[in-house]
């Protein structure tokens, strides 16, 4: 797996499903995958096969992040693959609680 330097605003595509993401936050060189295959900046050719271990899918409009919050992605097109950084699946970022309106 090759590593890529993530830059905020970069649009990336899965090479095995319909998932598209926008980088919100990224640091360092990481191996970013979806469905077990590398994310790409432009789709070329026929899609590959999804790794069954990384097939839980993505949800439109959800933010995905690493445990430490160093990488954050926004799903702009859902698909069947699971997003992962360096082989570790990303989790959906929890929504922030709104302040009370007393």
N, CA, C and O atoms as CSV, one atom per row, in Angstrom:
chain,resi,resn,atom,element,x,y,z
A,1,UNK,N,N,0.840,-1.174,0.000
A,1,UNK,CA,C,0.000,0.000,0.000
A,1,UNK,C,C,0.888,1.241,0.000
A,1,UNK,O,O,1.789,1.377,0.828
A,2,UNK,N,N,0.626,2.116,-0.914
A,2,UNK,CA,C,1.403,3.353,-0.914
A,2,UNK,C,C,0.727,4.376,-0.006
A,2,UNK,O,O,-0.484,4.337,0.208
A,3,UNK,N,N,1.522,5.273,0.510
A,3,UNK,CA,C,1.004,6.290,1.418
A,3,UNK,C,C,0.843,7.593,0.653
A,3,UNK,O,O,1.550,7.854,-0.321
A,4,UNK,N,N,-0.108,8.413,1.118
A,4,UNK,CA,C,-0.335,9.707,0.483
A,4,UNK,C,C,-0.369,10.801,1.540
A,4,UNK,O,O,-0.720,10.572,2.697
A,5,UNK,N,N,0.002,11.980,1.110
A,5,UNK,CA,C,-0.057,13.156,1.973
A,5,UNK,C,C,-1.455,13.745,1.825
A,5,UNK,O,O,-1.845,14.142,0.727
A,6,UNK,N,N,-2.213,13.806,2.918
A,6,UNK,CA,C,-3.570,14.343,2.867
A,6,UNK,C,C,-3.545,15.856,3.009
A,6,UNK,O,O,-2.799,16.407,3.818
A,7,UNK,N,N,-4.378,16.522,2.203
A,7,UNK,CA,C,-4.472,17.975,2.234
A,7,UNK,C,C,-5.952,18.339,2.298
A,7,UNK,O,O,-6.751,17.820,1.518
A,8,UNK,N,N,-6.320,19.217,3.212
A,8,UNK,CA,C,-7.719,19.625,3.356
A,8,UNK,C,C,-8.266,20.120,2.019
A,8,UNK,O,O,-7.606,20.879,1.309
A,9,UNK,N,N,-9.484,19.681,1.686
A,9,UNK,CA,C,-10.130,20.088,0.442
A,9,UNK,C,C,-9.948,19.113,-0.706
A,9,UNK,O,O,-10.603,19.253,-1.738
A,10,UNK,N,N,-9.070,18.123,-0.550
A,10,UNK,CA,C,-8.829,17.141,-1.607
A,10,UNK,C,C,-10.004,16.176,-1.698
A,10,UNK,O,O,-10.486,15.676,-0.681
A,11,UNK,N,N,-10.464,15.915,-2.924
A,11,UNK,CA,C,-11.546,14.957,-3.161
A,11,UNK,C,C,-10.914,13.634,-3.585
A,11,UNK,O,O,-10.087,13.590,-4.497
A,12,UNK,N,N,-11.319,12.552,-2.906
A,12,UNK,CA,C,-10.779,11.223,-3.202
A,12,UNK,C,C,-11.910,10.254,-3.515
A,12,UNK,O,O,-13.030,10.410,-3.029
A,13,UNK,N,N,-11.604,9.251,-4.334
A,13,UNK,CA,C,-12.594,8.277,-4.785
A,13,UNK,C,C,-12.136,6.864,-4.448
A,13,UNK,O,O,-10.943,6.562,-4.460
A,14,UNK,N,N,-13.108,6.004,-4.146
A,14,UNK,CA,C,-12.807,4.589,-3.942
A,14,UNK,C,C,-12.562,3.948,-5.298
A,14,UNK,O,O,-13.184,4.327,-6.290
A,15,UNK,N,N,-11.659,2.980,-5.341
A,15,UNK,CA,C,-11.405,2.256,-6.589
A,15,UNK,C,C,-12.196,0.953,-6.648
A,15,UNK,O,O,-12.059,0.191,-7.605
A,16,UNK,N,N,-13.043,0.681,-5.609
A,16,UNK,CA,C,-13.828,-0.563,-5.597
A,16,UNK,C,C,-15.328,-0.350,-5.381
A,16,UNK,O,O,-16.103,-1.298,-5.510
A,17,UNK,N,N,-15.751,0.872,-5.056
A,17,UNK,CA,C,-17.189,1.138,-4.873
A,17,UNK,C,C,-17.464,2.599,-5.236
A,17,UNK,O,O,-16.596,3.281,-5.779
A,18,UNK,N,N,-18.670,3.072,-4.936
A,18,UNK,CA,C,-19.083,4.430,-5.312
A,18,UNK,C,C,-18.657,5.520,-4.333
A,18,UNK,O,O,-18.926,6.696,-4.578
A,19,UNK,N,N,-18.007,5.163,-3.240
A,19,UNK,CA,C,-17.660,6.132,-2.196
A,19,UNK,C,C,-16.743,7.246,-2.707
A,19,UNK,O,O,-15.726,6.992,-3.352
A,20,UNK,N,N,-17.134,8.490,-2.398
A,20,UNK,CA,C,-16.307,9.675,-2.623
A,20,UNK,C,C,-16.211,10.401,-1.290
A,20,UNK,O,O,-17.197,10.484,-0.557
A,21,UNK,N,N,-15.039,10.926,-0.968
A,21,UNK,CA,C,-14.849,11.677,0.271
A,21,UNK,C,C,-14.090,12.967,0.006
A,21,UNK,O,O,-13.379,13.100,-0.990
A,22,UNK,N,N,-14.260,13.919,0.928
A,22,UNK,CA,C,-13.505,15.162,0.918
A,22,UNK,C,C,-12.670,15.161,2.193
A,22,UNK,O,O,-13.180,14.883,3.278
A,23,UNK,N,N,-11.380,15.475,2.055
A,23,UNK,CA,C,-10.501,15.541,3.227
A,23,UNK,C,C,-10.815,16.823,3.989
A,23,UNK,O,O,-10.734,17.917,3.432
A,24,UNK,N,N,-11.173,16.685,5.262
A,24,UNK,CA,C,-11.432,17.826,6.134
A,24,UNK,C,C,-10.170,18.158,6.923
A,24,UNK,O,O,-9.797,19.322,7.067
A,25,UNK,N,N,-9.517,17.108,7.432
A,25,UNK,CA,C,-8.284,17.289,8.202
A,25,UNK,C,C,-7.390,16.085,7.947
A,25,UNK,O,O,-7.866,14.951,7.913
A,26,UNK,N,N,-6.107,16.326,7.770
A,26,UNK,CA,C,-5.166,15.234,7.570
A,26,UNK,C,C,-3.774,15.656,7.970
A,26,UNK,O,O,-3.406,16.825,7.857
A,27,UNK,N,N,-2.999,14.688,8.441
A,27,UNK,CA,C,-1.629,15.001,8.823
A,27,UNK,C,C,-0.734,13.812,8.525
A,27,UNK,O,O,-1.099,12.663,8.776
A,28,UNK,N,N,0.428,14.098,7.992
A,28,UNK,CA,C,1.401,13.050,7.710
A,28,UNK,C,C,1.024,12.178,6.529
A,28,UNK,O,O,-0.015,12.368,5.896
A,29,UNK,N,N,1.881,11.229,6.249
A,29,UNK,CA,C,1.644,10.276,5.172
A,29,UNK,C,C,0.844,9.110,5.726
A,29,UNK,O,O,1.239,8.492,6.715
A,30,UNK,N,N,-0.287,8.807,5.086
A,30,UNK,CA,C,-1.139,7.712,5.538
A,30,UNK,C,C,-1.541,6.846,4.353
A,30,UNK,O,O,-1.554,7.303,3.210
A,31,UNK,N,N,-1.869,5.594,4.641
A,31,UNK,CA,C,-2.417,4.689,3.630
A,31,UNK,C,C,-3.929,4.731,3.799
A,31,UNK,O,O,-4.470,4.095,4.703
A,32,UNK,N,N,-4.616,5.475,2.934
A,32,UNK,CA,C,-6.063,5.643,3.008
A,32,UNK,C,C,-6.732,4.665,2.050
A,32,UNK,O,O,-6.446,4.656,0.853
A,33,UNK,N,N,-7.630,3.838,2.596
A,33,UNK,CA,C,-8.303,2.824,1.783
A,33,UNK,C,C,-9.812,2.887,1.969
A,33,UNK,O,O,-10.314,3.440,2.948
A,34,UNK,N,N,-10.517,2.310,1.013
A,34,UNK,CA,C,-11.961,2.128,1.098
A,34,UNK,C,C,-12.252,0.755,0.513
A,34,UNK,O,O,-11.876,0.471,-0.624
A,35,UNK,N,N,-12.912,-0.092,1.277
A,35,UNK,CA,C,-13.189,-1.449,0.807
A,35,UNK,C,C,-11.936,-2.290,0.686
A,35,UNK,O,O,-11.934,-3.299,-0.020
A,36,UNK,N,N,-10.863,-1.890,1.366
A,36,UNK,CA,C,-9.608,-2.628,1.332
A,36,UNK,C,C,-8.681,-2.245,0.194
A,36,UNK,O,O,-7.598,-2.816,0.063
A,37,UNK,N,N,-9.089,-1.278,-0.642
A,37,UNK,CA,C,-8.261,-0.836,-1.772
A,37,UNK,C,C,-7.954,0.652,-1.632
A,37,UNK,O,O,-8.721,1.403,-1.031
A,38,UNK,N,N,-6.823,1.065,-2.195
A,38,UNK,CA,C,-6.389,2.460,-2.110
A,38,UNK,C,C,-7.404,3.435,-2.671
A,38,UNK,O,O,-8.064,3.155,-3.672
A,39,UNK,N,N,-7.526,4.588,-2.016
A,39,UNK,CA,C,-8.337,5.691,-2.539
A,39,UNK,C,C,-7.509,6.384,-3.621
A,39,UNK,O,O,-6.282,6.432,-3.537
A,40,UNK,N,N,-8.195,6.926,-4.645
A,40,UNK,CA,C,-7.519,7.561,-5.772
A,40,UNK,C,C,-8.099,8.952,-6.014
A,40,UNK,O,O,-9.205,9.260,-5.569
A,41,UNK,N,N,-7.338,9.791,-6.727
A,41,UNK,CA,C,-7.817,11.135,-7.043
A,41,UNK,C,C,-8.697,11.147,-8.287
A,41,UNK,O,O,-9.471,12.083,-8.490
A,42,UNK,N,N,-8.584,10.114,-9.122
A,42,UNK,CA,C,-9.424,10.003,-10.321
A,42,UNK,C,C,-9.690,8.529,-10.615
A,42,UNK,O,O,-8.774,7.706,-10.602
A,43,UNK,N,N,-10.957,8.208,-10.879
A,43,UNK,CA,C,-11.310,6.819,-11.199
A,43,UNK,C,C,-10.853,6.494,-12.614
A,43,UNK,O,O,-11.030,7.289,-13.538
A,44,UNK,N,N,-10.265,5.313,-12.768
A,44,UNK,CA,C,-9.860,4.842,-14.087
A,44,UNK,C,C,-10.207,3.372,-14.206
A,44,UNK,O,O,-9.941,2.599,-13.286
A,45,UNK,N,N,-10.788,2.975,-15.309
A,45,UNK,CA,C,-11.088,1.563,-15.543
A,45,UNK,C,C,-12.222,1.036,-14.686
A,45,UNK,O,O,-12.917,1.785,-14.000
A,46,UNK,N,N,-12.386,-0.275,-14.747
A,46,UNK,CA,C,-13.449,-0.956,-14.008
A,46,UNK,C,C,-13.096,-1.045,-12.529
A,46,UNK,O,O,-11.923,-1.176,-12.179
A,47,UNK,N,N,-14.110,-0.973,-11.648
A,47,UNK,CA,C,-13.831,-1.089,-10.214
A,47,UNK,C,C,-13.333,-2.473,-9.841
A,47,UNK,O,O,-13.680,-3.463,-10.485
A,48,UNK,N,N,-12.514,-2.537,-8.790
A,48,UNK,CA,C,-11.997,-3.812,-8.297
A,48,UNK,C,C,-12.995,-4.476,-7.365
A,48,UNK,O,O,-14.169,-4.106,-7.327
A,49,UNK,N,N,-12.522,-5.457,-6.616
A,49,UNK,CA,C,-13.363,-6.201,-5.677
A,49,UNK,C,C,-13.192,-5.656,-4.262
A,49,UNK,O,O,-12.080,-5.342,-3.836
A,50,UNK,N,N,-14.309,-5.548,-3.539
A,50,UNK,CA,C,-14.279,-5.100,-2.145
A,50,UNK,C,C,-13.813,-6.247,-1.261
A,50,UNK,O,O,-14.262,-7.382,-1.420
A,51,UNK,N,N,-12.909,-5.949,-0.327
A,51,UNK,CA,C,-12.473,-6.912,0.682
A,51,UNK,C,C,-13.641,-7.109,1.651
A,51,UNK,O,O,-14.110,-6.133,2.236
A,52,UNK,N,N,-14.128,-8.353,1.841
A,52,UNK,CA,C,-15.272,-8.592,2.731
A,52,UNK,C,C,-15.070,-8.065,4.158
A,52,UNK,O,O,-16.047,-7.756,4.840
A,53,UNK,N,N,-13.842,-7.961,4.607
A,53,UNK,CA,C,-13.558,-7.429,5.937
A,53,UNK,C,C,-13.724,-5.917,6.030
A,53,UNK,O,O,-13.749,-5.358,7.126
A,54,UNK,N,N,-13.835,-5.256,4.882
A,54,UNK,CA,C,-13.995,-3.801,4.827
A,54,UNK,C,C,-15.201,-3.453,3.965
A,54,UNK,O,O,-15.096,-2.651,3.037
A,55,UNK,N,N,-16.358,-4.060,4.275
A,55,UNK,CA,C,-17.560,-3.874,3.455
A,55,UNK,C,C,-18.773,-3.434,4.261
A,55,UNK,O,O,-19.893,-3.846,3.961
A,56,UNK,N,N,-18.567,-2.599,5.283
A,56,UNK,CA,C,-19.712,-2.151,6.083
A,56,UNK,C,C,-20.381,-0.905,5.512
A,56,UNK,O,O,-21.452,-0.517,5.979
A,57,UNK,N,N,-19.775,-0.276,4.518
A,57,UNK,CA,C,-20.398,0.854,3.831
A,57,UNK,C,C,-20.123,2.204,4.465
A,57,UNK,O,O,-19.646,2.305,5.595
A,58,UNK,N,N,-20.444,3.250,3.690
A,58,UNK,CA,C,-20.300,4.631,4.141
A,58,UNK,C,C,-21.648,5.323,4.009
A,58,UNK,O,O,-22.486,4.905,3.210
A,59,UNK,N,N,-21.864,6.375,4.786
A,59,UNK,CA,C,-23.127,7.104,4.784
A,59,UNK,C,C,-22.909,8.543,4.318
A,59,UNK,O,O,-21.974,9.210,4.761
A,60,UNK,N,N,-23.769,9.009,3.430
A,60,UNK,CA,C,-23.704,10.356,2.867
A,60,UNK,C,C,-23.786,11.416,3.972
A,60,UNK,O,O,-24.641,11.339,4.854
A,61,UNK,N,N,-22.892,12.398,3.913
A,61,UNK,CA,C,-22.923,13.519,4.840
A,61,UNK,C,C,-22.301,13.251,6.201
A,61,UNK,O,O,-22.241,14.155,7.035
A,62,UNK,N,N,-21.840,12.042,6.442
A,62,UNK,CA,C,-21.223,11.710,7.734
A,62,UNK,C,C,-19.732,11.998,7.680
A,62,UNK,O,O,-19.093,11.876,6.635
A,63,UNK,N,N,-19.193,12.384,8.831
A,63,UNK,CA,C,-17.751,12.603,8.959
A,63,UNK,C,C,-17.137,11.373,9.606
A,63,UNK,O,O,-17.659,10.845,10.588
A,64,UNK,N,N,-16.036,10.931,9.050
A,64,UNK,CA,C,-15.315,9.764,9.554
A,64,UNK,C,C,-13.958,10.235,10.040
A,64,UNK,O,O,-13.330,11.090,9.415
A,65,UNK,N,N,-13.499,9.671,11.170
A,65,UNK,CA,C,-12.218,10.102,11.729
A,65,UNK,C,C,-11.470,8.934,12.349
A,65,UNK,O,O,-12.043,7.888,12.655
A,66,UNK,N,N,-10.158,9.148,12.525
A,66,UNK,CA,C,-9.326,8.182,13.240
A,66,UNK,C,C,-9.594,8.338,14.734
A,66,UNK,O,O,-10.194,9.324,15.161
A,67,UNK,N,N,-9.150,7.365,15.525
A,67,UNK,CA,C,-9.341,7.418,16.981
A,67,UNK,C,C,-8.764,8.688,17.594
A,67,UNK,O,O,-9.357,9.273,18.501
A,68,UNK,N,N,-7.593,9.116,17.092
A,68,UNK,CA,C,-6.946,10.300,17.664
A,68,UNK,C,C,-7.381,11.609,16.998
A,68,UNK,O,O,-6.933,12.682,17.402
A,69,UNK,N,N,-8.248,11.533,15.983
A,69,UNK,CA,C,-8.749,12.727,15.313
A,69,UNK,C,C,-7.776,13.370,14.349
A,69,UNK,O,O,-8.028,14.480,13.880
A,70,UNK,N,N,-6.664,12.705,14.034
A,70,UNK,CA,C,-5.660,13.299,13.143
A,70,UNK,C,C,-6.108,13.315,11.684
A,70,UNK,O,O,-5.626,14.132,10.899
A,71,UNK,N,N,-7.025,12.419,11.314
A,71,UNK,CA,C,-7.573,12.382,9.959
A,71,UNK,C,C,-9.088,12.457,10.068
A,71,UNK,O,O,-9.706,11.722,10.839
A,72,UNK,N,N,-9.687,13.369,9.274
A,72,UNK,CA,C,-11.144,13.497,9.240
A,72,UNK,C,C,-11.582,13.625,7.788
A,72,UNK,O,O,-11.046,14.441,7.037
A,73,UNK,N,N,-12.564,12.811,7.397
A,73,UNK,CA,C,-13.078,12.793,6.035
A,73,UNK,C,C,-14.579,13.013,6.053
A,73,UNK,O,O,-15.260,12.570,6.979
A,74,UNK,N,N,-15.106,13.697,5.032
A,74,UNK,CA,C,-16.540,13.888,4.866
A,74,UNK,C,C,-16.986,13.049,3.681
A,74,UNK,O,O,-16.449,13.194,2.583
A,75,UNK,N,N,-17.972,12.165,3.892
A,75,UNK,CA,C,-18.487,11.333,2.809
A,75,UNK,C,C,-19.423,12.174,1.943
A,75,UNK,O,O,-20.454,12.645,2.423
A,76,UNK,N,N,-19.067,12.367,0.663
A,76,UNK,CA,C,-19.902,13.152,-0.238
A,76,UNK,C,C,-20.660,12.277,-1.233
A,76,UNK,O,O,-21.522,12.765,-1.963
A,77,UNK,N,N,-20.339,10.985,-1.262
A,77,UNK,CA,C,-21.091,10.015,-2.057
A,77,UNK,C,C,-20.937,8.664,-1.368
A,77,UNK,O,O,-19.817,8.181,-1.208
A,78,UNK,N,N,-22.055,8.040,-0.953
A,78,UNK,CA,C,-21.969,6.772,-0.216
A,78,UNK,C,C,-21.607,5.596,-1.107
A,78,UNK,O,O,-21.783,5.636,-2.324
A,79,UNK,N,N,-21.097,4.545,-0.470
A,79,UNK,CA,C,-20.747,3.318,-1.180
A,79,UNK,C,C,-20.732,2.146,-0.225
A,79,UNK,O,O,-21.107,2.280,0.939
A,80,UNK,N,N,-20.300,0.997,-0.715
A,80,UNK,CA,C,-20.335,-0.241,0.067
A,80,UNK,C,C,-19.069,-0.502,0.874
A,80,UNK,O,O,-19.076,-1.348,1.768
A,81,UNK,N,N,-17.984,0.206,0.578
A,81,UNK,CA,C,-16.713,-0.034,1.256
A,81,UNK,C,C,-16.592,0.680,2.591
A,81,UNK,O,O,-17.300,1.652,2.855
A,82,UNK,N,N,-15.682,0.187,3.438
A,82,UNK,CA,C,-15.369,0.799,4.727
A,82,UNK,C,C,-14.108,1.638,4.581
A,82,UNK,O,O,-13.118,1.177,4.013
A,83,UNK,N,N,-14.137,2.868,5.091
A,83,UNK,CA,C,-12.957,3.732,5.065
A,83,UNK,C,C,-11.979,3.298,6.146
A,83,UNK,O,O,-12.384,2.960,7.258
A,84,UNK,N,N,-10.680,3.309,5.818
A,84,UNK,CA,C,-9.653,2.918,6.786
A,84,UNK,C,C,-8.375,3.716,6.551
A,84,UNK,O,O,-8.071,4.109,5.425
A,85,UNK,N,N,-7.636,3.948,7.627
A,85,UNK,CA,C,-6.323,4.593,7.566
A,85,UNK,C,C,-5.318,3.623,8.162
A,85,UNK,O,O,-5.468,3.173,9.299
A,86,UNK,N,N,-4.290,3.305,7.380
A,86,UNK,CA,C,-3.244,2.364,7.802
A,86,UNK,C,C,-3.837,1.044,8.302
A,86,UNK,O,O,-3.341,0.460,9.266
A,87,UNK,N,N,-4.900,0.580,7.641
A,87,UNK,CA,C,-5.521,-0.706,7.959
A,87,UNK,C,C,-6.509,-0.698,9.105
A,87,UNK,O,O,-7.073,-1.740,9.436
A,88,UNK,N,N,-6.734,0.465,9.727
A,88,UNK,CA,C,-7.670,0.572,10.853
A,88,UNK,C,C,-8.921,1.323,10.383
A,88,UNK,O,O,-8.831,2.450,9.898
A,89,UNK,N,N,-10.089,0.685,10.532
A,89,UNK,CA,C,-11.349,1.285,10.087
A,89,UNK,C,C,-11.619,2.602,10.811
A,89,UNK,O,O,-11.364,2.734,12.008
A,90,UNK,N,N,-12.144,3.581,10.052
A,90,UNK,CA,C,-12.496,4.871,10.638
A,90,UNK,C,C,-13.865,4.777,11.297
A,90,UNK,O,O,-14.703,3.964,10.905
A,91,UNK,N,N,-14.080,5.615,12.297
A,91,UNK,CA,C,-15.369,5.638,12.989
A,91,UNK,C,C,-16.118,6.909,12.616
A,91,UNK,O,O,-15.509,7.916,12.255
A,92,UNK,N,N,-17.454,6.855,12.707
A,92,UNK,CA,C,-18.259,8.041,12.435
A,92,UNK,C,C,-18.054,9.026,13.582
A,92,UNK,O,O,-18.117,8.660,14.755
A,93,UNK,N,N,-17.809,10.279,13.218
A,93,UNK,CA,C,-17.587,11.320,14.227
A,93,UNK,C,C,-18.915,11.638,14.906
A,93,UNK,O,O,-19.930,11.838,14.239
A,94,UNK,N,N,-18.899,11.684,16.224
A,94,UNK,CA,C,-20.113,11.984,16.992
A,94,UNK,C,C,-20.519,13.443,16.795
A,94,UNK,O,O,-19.671,14.329,16.695
A,95,UNK,N,N,-21.823,13.674,16.741
A,95,UNK,CA,C,-22.337,15.033,16.604
A,95,UNK,C,C,-22.105,15.803,17.898
A,95,UNK,O,O,-22.175,15.240,18.991
A,96,UNK,N,N,-21.829,17.086,17.762
A,96,UNK,CA,C,-21.636,17.932,18.941
A,96,UNK,C,C,-23.001,18.315,19.503
A,96,UNK,O,O,-23.932,18.606,18.752
A,97,UNK,N,N,-23.111,18.312,20.817
A,97,UNK,CA,C,-24.356,18.710,21.468
A,97,UNK,C,C,-24.556,20.217,21.323
A,97,UNK,O,O,-23.615,20.995,21.479
A,98,UNK,N,N,-25.787,20.616,21.023
A,98,UNK,CA,C,-26.099,22.034,20.910
A,98,UNK,C,C,-26.292,22.618,22.308
A,98,UNK,O,O,-26.719,21.912,23.221
A,99,UNK,N,N,-25.983,23.894,22.479
A,99,UNK,CA,C,-26.185,24.500,23.798
A,99,UNK,C,C,-27.682,24.582,24.109
A,99,UNK,O,O,-28.507,24.696,23.203
A,100,UNK,N,N,-28.015,24.524,25.383
A,100,UNK,CA,C,-29.423,24.609,25.770
A,100,UNK,C,C,-29.935,26.023,25.508
A,100,UNK,O,O,-29.163,26.982,25.508
A,101,UNK,N,N,-31.232,26.141,25.289
A,101,UNK,CA,C,-31.808,27.453,24.973
A,101,UNK,C,C,-32.718,27.938,26.093
A,101,UNK,O,O,-33.849,28.360,25.855
A,102,UNK,N,N,-32.209,27.870,27.307
A,102,UNK,CA,C,-33.006,28.283,28.479
A,102,UNK,C,C,-33.331,29.738,28.429
A,102,UNK,O,O,-33.992,30.254,29.330
